[in-house]
Amino acid sequence: MEVLFYHLTESTLEEALPPLVEKSLERGWRVGIQTVSEERRDALDACLWTFRDDSFVPHGTDREPHSAEQPVILTTAPANPNGAVIRFLVEGAEPGTLDGYQRAVFLFDGHDAVQLDAARGHWKAMKAAGHDVTYWQQGPDRRWQRKA
């Protein structure tokens, strides 16, 4: 499985996540987004509806019925109710088993020591498990640059 680490230094999660989810949907992938809390899940739920004036990301949350039918699901749990093939883990969310996914993406705030420590631990665990791991950091222009 391919595992990507995205180190946010120039933009917020709310700015960086929607375009990454849109690219996943363009590839025909179902998406799972795992947060650390219900409050964060609900904030990202609102963000995906309003992040751009002319567009939104179709999605649902794990607190609503019919989550299995959603192209994108926001959850606080490691379950995969919509059969997603890509899992976004944000702000230190614990992945649980990632069996069945083609790709896992860890997004973390480079200005938050707790998130940095969690990302380091996840990096070590993913490498030790034999996954294909890459590390991306934002440059001053907000573009992603591969660092490892």
GROMACS elastic network, one bead per residue, 0.5 to 0.9 nm:
[ bonds ]
;  ai    aj funct       b0    kb
    1    98     6  0.87549   500
    1    99     6  0.87891   500
    1   100     6  0.89753   500
    1   101     6  0.71216   500
    1   102     6  0.53838   500
    1   103     6  0.57787   500
    1   104     6  0.77064   500
    1   130     6  0.85841   500
    1   131     6  0.54616   500
    1   132     6  0.62044   500
    1   133     6  0.85890   500
    2   101     6  0.88647   500
    2   102     6  0.64588   500
    2   104     6  0.65041   500
    2   105     6  0.85597   500
    2   131     6  0.61447   500
    2   133     6  0.61859   500
    2   134     6  0.80769   500
    3   102     6  0.86849   500
    3   103     6  0.56627   500
    3   105     6  0.58264   500
    3   106     6  0.77669   500
    3   123     6  0.88478   500
    3   126     6  0.74451   500
    3   131     6  0.65770   500
    3   132     6  0.59414   500
    3   134     6  0.64543   500
    3   135     6  0.87269   500
    4   103     6  0.76624   500
    4   104     6  0.62863   500
    4   106     6  0.62270   500
    4   107     6  0.84945   500
    4   132     6  0.83485   500
    4   133     6  0.58340   500
    4   135     6  0.59485   500
    4   136     6  0.73333   500
    5   104     6  0.85288   500
    5   105     6  0.57959   500
    5   107     6  0.60877   500
    5   108     6  0.79051   500
    5   119     6  0.77711   500
    5   123     6  0.78334   500
    5   133     6  0.76995   500
    5   134     6  0.62403   500
    5   136     6  0.59123   500
    5   137     6  0.82338   500
    6   105     6  0.71806   500
    6   106     6  0.60301   500
    6   108     6  0.64530   500
    6   109     6  0.87322   500
    6   134     6  0.88210   500
    6   135     6  0.63427   500
    6   137     6  0.58925   500
    6   138     6  0.78866   500
    6   144     6  0.80505   500
    7   106     6  0.83803   500
    7   107     6  0.62009   500
    7   108     6  0.54348   500
    7   109     6  0.62354   500
    7   110     6  0.57955   500
    7   116     6  0.86048   500
    7   119     6  0.89145   500
    7   135     6  0.76340   500
    7   136     6  0.60978   500
    7   138     6  0.65772   500
    7   144     6  0.88570   500
    8    11     6  0.61511   500
    8    12     6  0.68797   500
    8    13     6  0.73835   500
    8    16     6  0.80054   500
    8   107     6  0.70398   500
    8   108     6  0.58853   500
    8   110     6  0.53949   500
    8   111     6  0.81547   500
    8   136     6  0.88249   500
    8   137     6  0.64752   500
    8   138     6  0.60167   500
    8   142     6  0.87421   500
    9    12     6  0.79827   500
    9   108     6  0.89331   500
    9   109     6  0.65555   500
    9   110     6  0.52430   500
    9   111     6  0.69577   500
    9   137     6  0.72265   500
    9   138     6  0.58193   500
    9   139     6  0.77021   500
    9   140     6  0.83326   500
    9   142     6  0.80969   500
   10   110     6  0.88284   500
   10   138     6  0.63203   500
   10   139     6  0.72631   500
   10   140     6  0.65389   500
   10   141     6  0.79036   500
   10   142     6  0.57413   500
   11    14     6  0.81054   500
   11    15     6  0.60787   500
   11    16     6  0.65011   500
   11   109     6  0.87834   500
   11   138     6  0.82530   500
   11   142     6  0.68569   500
   12    15     6  0.52038   500
   12    16     6  0.62453   500
   12    17     6  0.84915   500
   12   109     6  0.75342   500
   13    16     6  0.50848   500
   13    17     6  0.56268   500
   13    18     6  0.85896   500
   13    44     6  0.89102   500
   13    90     6  0.81179   500
   13    91     6  0.86021   500
   13   107     6  0.75932   500
   13   108     6  0.78171   500
   13   109     6  0.75498   500
   14    17     6  0.58170   500
   14    18     6  0.70015   500
   14    43     6  0.89925   500
   14    44     6  0.70297   500
   14    47     6  0.65477   500
   14    48     6  0.82936   500
   14    51     6  0.76230   500
   15    18     6  0.67055   500
   15    19     6  0.79245   500
   15    51     6  0.76273   500
   16    19     6  0.63041   500
   16    20     6  0.68827   500
   16   107     6  0.89286   500
   17    20     6  0.52961   500
   17    21     6  0.62386   500
   17    22     6  0.87084   500
   17    48     6  0.88153   500
   17    88     6  0.87309   500
   17   107     6  0.82587   500
   18    21     6  0.51022   500
   18    22     6  0.61171   500
   18    23     6  0.86969   500
   18    47     6  0.82754   500
   18    48     6  0.64623   500
   18    51     6  0.74025   500
   18    56     6  0.85929   500
   18    57     6  0.73050   500
   19    23     6  0.62424   500
   19    24     6  0.86806   500
   20    23     6  0.52015   500
   20    24     6  0.63806   500
   20    25     6  0.88248   500
   21    24     6  0.50375   500
   21    25     6  0.62929   500
   21    26     6  0.86650   500
   21    31     6  0.71985   500
   21    57     6  0.78313   500
   21    72     6  0.82187   500
   21    88     6  0.86525   500
   22    25     6  0.50979   500
   22    26     6  0.61906   500
   22    27     6  0.87740   500
   22    57     6  0.69529   500
   23    26     6  0.50087   500
   23    27     6  0.64811   500
   23    28     6  0.89466   500
   23    29     6  0.89933   500
   24    27     6  0.52124   500
   24    28     6  0.67240   500
   24    29     6  0.55480   500
   24    30     6  0.75212   500
   24    31     6  0.71595   500
   24    86     6  0.77035   500
   25    28     6  0.50079   500
   25    29     6  0.52063   500
   25    30     6  0.66069   500
   25    31     6  0.74336   500
   25    71     6  0.76769   500
   25    72     6  0.84004   500
   26    29     6  0.73928   500
   29    71     6  0.78092   500
   29    84     6  0.68753   500
   29    85     6  0.60432   500
   29    86     6  0.69407   500
   30    70     6  0.79594   500
   30    72     6  0.59740   500
   30    73     6  0.84428   500
   30    82     6  0.71742   500
   30    83     6  0.67606   500
   30    85     6  0.57728   500
   30    86     6  0.67646   500
   30    87     6  0.89673   500
   31    70     6  0.86995   500
   31    71     6  0.62031   500
   31    73     6  0.63996   500
   31    74     6  0.86956   500
   31    82     6  0.78729   500
   31    83     6  0.81009   500
   31    85     6  0.63709   500
   31    86     6  0.52483   500
   31    87     6  0.60879   500
   31    88     6  0.76629   500
   32    71     6  0.84742   500
   32    72     6  0.57486   500
   32    73     6  0.50016   500
   32    74     6  0.61598   500
   32    75     6  0.74066   500
   32    80     6  0.69563   500
   32    81     6  0.84832   500
   32    82     6  0.75705   500
   32    83     6  0.82944   500
   32    84     6  0.55579   500
   32    85     6  0.78126   500
   32    86     6  0.63026   500
   32    88     6  0.61272   500
   32    89     6  0.84596   500
   33    41     6  0.85550   500
   33    72     6  0.74627   500
   33    73     6  0.61396   500
   33    75     6  0.61705   500
   33    76     6  0.83303   500
   33    86     6  0.85506   500
   33    87     6  0.57895   500
   33    89     6  0.60294   500
   33    90     6  0.74594   500
   34    37     6  0.88980   500
   34    41     6  0.77270   500
   34    73     6  0.84380   500
   34    74     6  0.60166   500
   34    76     6  0.53133   500
   34    77     6  0.66235   500
   34    78     6  0.70228   500
   34    87     6  0.73192   500
   34    88     6  0.61032   500
   34    90     6  0.63038   500
   34    93     6  0.63896   500
   34    94     6  0.83821   500
   34    95     6  0.80166   500
   35    38     6  0.74665   500
   35    39     6  0.88936   500
   35    40     6  0.62497   500
   35    41     6  0.56639   500
   35    44     6  0.88454   500
   35    74     6  0.74361   500
   35    75     6  0.62469   500
   35    76     6  0.50248   500
   35    77     6  0.78913   500
   35    88     6  0.86114   500
   35    89     6  0.64388   500
   35    90     6  0.55131   500
   35    91     6  0.70190   500
   35    92     6  0.79544   500
   35    93     6  0.55860   500
   35    94     6  0.87045   500
   36    39     6  0.85755   500
   36    40     6  0.68412   500
   36    41     6  0.77287   500
   36    75     6  0.87689   500
   36    76     6  0.59088   500
   36    77     6  0.84740   500
   36    89     6  0.86126   500
   36    90     6  0.73055   500
   36    91     6  0.68774   500
   36    92     6  0.68357   500
   36    94     6  0.77955   500
   37    40     6  0.52572   500
   37    41     6  0.62366   500
   37    42     6  0.86620   500
   37    75     6  0.86817   500
   37    76     6  0.59469   500
   37    93     6  0.87029   500
   38    42     6  0.60795   500
   38    43     6  0.85587   500
   38    75     6  0.79457   500
   38    76     6  0.63994   500
   39    42     6  0.51599   500
   39    43     6  0.62053   500
   39    44     6  0.87243   500
   40    43     6  0.50206   500
   40    44     6  0.62049   500
   40    45     6  0.84286   500
   40    76     6  0.88453   500
   41    44     6  0.52663   500
   41    45     6  0.60669   500
   41    46     6  0.88243   500
   41    61     6  0.78206   500
   41    74     6  0.61708   500
   41    75     6  0.65204   500
   41    76     6  0.69417   500
   42    46     6  0.64001   500
   42    47     6  0.86334   500
   42    61     6  0.81967   500
   42    74     6  0.83724   500
   43    46     6  0.52951   500
   43    47     6  0.62540   500
   43    48     6  0.88610   500
   44    48     6  0.61041   500
   44    49     6  0.87088   500
   44    74     6  0.79798   500
   45    48     6  0.54816   500
   45    49     6  0.68290   500
   45    59     6  0.78981   500
   45    60     6  0.75165   500
   45    61     6  0.73602   500
   45    74     6  0.71313   500
   46    49     6  0.53943   500
   46    50     6  0.64603   500
   46    51     6  0.83528   500
   47    50     6  0.52062   500
   47    51     6  0.52771   500
   47    52     6  0.89125   500
   47    56     6  0.87353   500
   48    51     6  0.57221   500
   48    52     6  0.85248   500
   48    56     6  0.58546   500
   48    57     6  0.53796   500
   48    58     6  0.77522   500
   48    59     6  0.77975   500
   49    52     6  0.80447   500
   49    55     6  0.78395   500
   49    57     6  0.61750   500
   49    58     6  0.76209   500
   49    59     6  0.84849   500
   50    53     6  0.66435   500
   50    54     6  0.88083   500
   50    55     6  0.75934   500
   50    56     6  0.62054   500
   50    57     6  0.87056   500
   51    54     6  0.89537   500
   51    55     6  0.76542   500
   51    56     6  0.68185   500
   51    57     6  0.87514   500
   52    55     6  0.54256   500
   52    56     6  0.66496   500
   53    56     6  0.81120   500
   57    72     6  0.79827   500
   58    70     6  0.76619   500
   58    71     6  0.68491   500
   58    72     6  0.66966   500
   59    67     6  0.87921   500
   59    70     6  0.57063   500
   59    71     6  0.60579   500
   59    73     6  0.57049   500
   59    74     6  0.75850   500
   60    63     6  0.83827   500
   60    64     6  0.69511   500
   60    65     6  0.88480   500
   60    66     6  0.85031   500
   60    67     6  0.63528   500
   60    69     6  0.89225   500
   60    70     6  0.59782   500
   60    71     6  0.81223   500
   60    72     6  0.63932   500
   60    73     6  0.50875   500
   60    74     6  0.63407   500
   61    64     6  0.57268   500
   61    65     6  0.85670   500
   61    67     6  0.66190   500
   61    70     6  0.85435   500
   61    72     6  0.82669   500
   61    73     6  0.52179   500
   61    75     6  0.59892   500
   62    65     6  0.77004   500
   62    66     6  0.88001   500
   62    67     6  0.60417   500
   62    73     6  0.66963   500
   62    74     6  0.61909   500
   62    75     6  0.52047   500
   62    76     6  0.78046   500
   62    77     6  0.85492   500
   62    81     6  0.78543   500
   63    67     6  0.81473   500
   63    74     6  0.89660   500
   63    75     6  0.80610   500
   64    67     6  0.63919   500
   65    68     6  0.84063   500
   66    69     6  0.55861   500
   66    70     6  0.71849   500
   66    82     6  0.89110   500
   67    70     6  0.53729   500
   67    71     6  0.88058   500
   67    72     6  0.86917   500
   67    73     6  0.67075   500
   67    81     6  0.62848   500
   67    82     6  0.60949   500
   68    71     6  0.83667   500
   68    73     6  0.83336   500
   68    80     6  0.85519   500
   68    81     6  0.51186   500
   68    83     6  0.71210   500
   69    72     6  0.88236   500
   69    81     6  0.86399   500
   69    82     6  0.60968   500
   69    83     6  0.89876   500
   70    73     6  0.61089   500
   70    81     6  0.89423   500
   70    82     6  0.61876   500
   71    82     6  0.71381   500
   71    83     6  0.89941   500
   71    84     6  0.78741   500
   72    82     6  0.75972   500
   72    84     6  0.77504   500
   73    80     6  0.85862   500
   73    81     6  0.78330   500
   73    82     6  0.68322   500
   73    84     6  0.83203   500
   75    78     6  0.77040   500
   75    79     6  0.81160   500
   75    80     6  0.87895   500
   76    79     6  0.87016   500
   76    93     6  0.80721   500
   77    80     6  0.83796   500
   77    93     6  0.88759   500
   77    94     6  0.86403   500
   77    95     6  0.85394   500
   77    96     6  0.86250   500
   78    93     6  0.88502   500
   78    94     6  0.75432   500
   78    95     6  0.59157   500
   78    96     6  0.55561   500
   78    97     6  0.73554   500
   78    98     6  0.83207   500
   79    96     6  0.83752   500
   79    97     6  0.87453   500
   80    83     6  0.56082   500
   80    84     6  0.63659   500
   80    87     6  0.87735   500
   81    84     6  0.77305   500
   83   100     6  0.83931   500
   83   101     6  0.86704   500
   84    87     6  0.69161   500
   84   100     6  0.83588   500
   84   101     6  0.69191   500
   84   102     6  0.89353   500
   85   100     6  0.68380   500
   85   102     6  0.52825   500
   85   103     6  0.66191   500
   85   104     6  0.85165   500
   86   101     6  0.56375   500
   86   102     6  0.59595   500
   86   104     6  0.56240   500
   86   105     6  0.75550   500
   87    95     6  0.87339   500
   87    98     6  0.81980   500
   87   101     6  0.70267   500
   87   102     6  0.85552   500
   87   103     6  0.64907   500
   87   105     6  0.60996   500
   87   106     6  0.84048   500
   88   103     6  0.86645   500
   88   104     6  0.59758   500
   88   106     6  0.59362   500
   88   107     6  0.72013   500
   89    92     6  0.69535   500
   89    93     6  0.54167   500
   89    94     6  0.74294   500
   89    95     6  0.68426   500
   89   104     6  0.74506   500
   89   105     6  0.60582   500
   89   107     6  0.62739   500
   89   108     6  0.85889   500
   90    93     6  0.56030   500
   90    94     6  0.89547   500
   90   105     6  0.82749   500
   90   106     6  0.59349   500
   90   108     6  0.61217   500
   90   109     6  0.89537   500
   90   115     6  0.89410   500
   91   106     6  0.79029   500
   91   107     6  0.63055   500
   91   109     6  0.68157   500
   91   112     6  0.89791   500
   91   114     6  0.86686   500
   91   115     6  0.56488   500
   91   116     6  0.88326   500
   91   118     6  0.82822   500
   91   119     6  0.85295   500
   92    95     6  0.88662   500
   92   106     6  0.78217   500
   92   107     6  0.79633   500
   92   108     6  0.68210   500
   92   114     6  0.77989   500
   92   115     6  0.52967   500
   92   116     6  0.81680   500
   92   117     6  0.85239   500
   92   118     6  0.53691   500
   92   119     6  0.65589   500
   92   122     6  0.86026   500
   93   106     6  0.84089   500
   93   118     6  0.83466   500
   94   118     6  0.86226   500
   94   122     6  0.83117   500
   95    98     6  0.67441   500
   95   104     6  0.88920   500
   95   122     6  0.85620   500
   97   100     6  0.88967   500
   98   101     6  0.59124   500
   98   102     6  0.88539   500
   98   103     6  0.87559   500
   98   104     6  0.76502   500
   99   102     6  0.85937   500
  101   104     6  0.69998   500
  106   119     6  0.73633   500
  106   122     6  0.84275   500
  107   119     6  0.83363   500
  108   111     6  0.88285   500
  108   112     6  0.80814   500
  108   115     6  0.58021   500
  108   116     6  0.68411   500
  108   118     6  0.86992   500
  108   119     6  0.70016   500
  109   112     6  0.55392   500
  109   113     6  0.84301   500
  109   115     6  0.62974   500
  109   116     6  0.71255   500
  110   113     6  0.75029   500
  110   115     6  0.74696   500
  110   116     6  0.62945   500
  111   115     6  0.83409   500
  111   116     6  0.79509   500
  112   115     6  0.54211   500
  112   116     6  0.62467   500
  112   117     6  0.87832   500
  113   116     6  0.50203   500
  113   117     6  0.61616   500
  113   118     6  0.86010   500
  114   117     6  0.52322   500
  114   118     6  0.62404   500
  114   119     6  0.86585   500
  115   118     6  0.50315   500
  115   119     6  0.60809   500
  115   120     6  0.86196   500
  116   119     6  0.50837   500
  116   120     6  0.62374   500
  116   121     6  0.87234   500
  117   120     6  0.51446   500
  117   121     6  0.63488   500
  117   122     6  0.86964   500
  118   121     6  0.51440   500
  118   122     6  0.61724   500
  118   123     6  0.85595   500
  119   122     6  0.50079   500
  119   123     6  0.59669   500
  119   124     6  0.86117   500
  120   123     6  0.50494   500
  120   124     6  0.63266   500
  120   125     6  0.86849   500
  121   124     6  0.52668   500
  121   125     6  0.62418   500
  121   126     6  0.86437   500
  122   125     6  0.50283   500
  122   126     6  0.59821   500
  122   127     6  0.84743   500
  123   126     6  0.52405   500
  123   127     6  0.61254   500
  123   128     6  0.84746   500
  123   133     6  0.76083   500
  123   135     6  0.89174   500
  124   127     6  0.52516   500
  124   128     6  0.60075   500
  124   129     6  0.85461   500
  125   128     6  0.50794   500
  125   129     6  0.61328   500
  125   130     6  0.88157   500
  126   129     6  0.50775   500
  126   130     6  0.65775   500
  126   131     6  0.57013   500
  126   132     6  0.81684   500
  126   133     6  0.70508   500
  127   130     6  0.51693   500
  127   131     6  0.55903   500
  127   132     6  0.72880   500
  127   133     6  0.64202   500
  128   131     6  0.76101   500
  130   133     6  0.84989   500
  133   148     6  0.82466   500
  134   146     6  0.73702   500
  134   147     6  0.77490   500
  134   148     6  0.55186   500
  135   145     6  0.85092   500
  135   146     6  0.59740   500
  135   147     6  0.55995   500
  136   144     6  0.59367   500
  136   145     6  0.53672   500
  136   147     6  0.55916   500
  136   148     6  0.71844   500
  137   142     6  0.88198   500
  137   143     6  0.81962   500
  137   144     6  0.55556   500
  137   145     6  0.53569   500
  137   146     6  0.65167   500
  137   147     6  0.67197   500
  138   141     6  0.75257   500
  138   142     6  0.51219   500
  138   143     6  0.54352   500
  138   145     6  0.60018   500
  138   146     6  0.88148   500
  139   142     6  0.51873   500
  139   143     6  0.56119   500
  139   144     6  0.63840   500
  139   145     6  0.65332   500
  140   143     6  0.75366   500
  141   144     6  0.87271   500
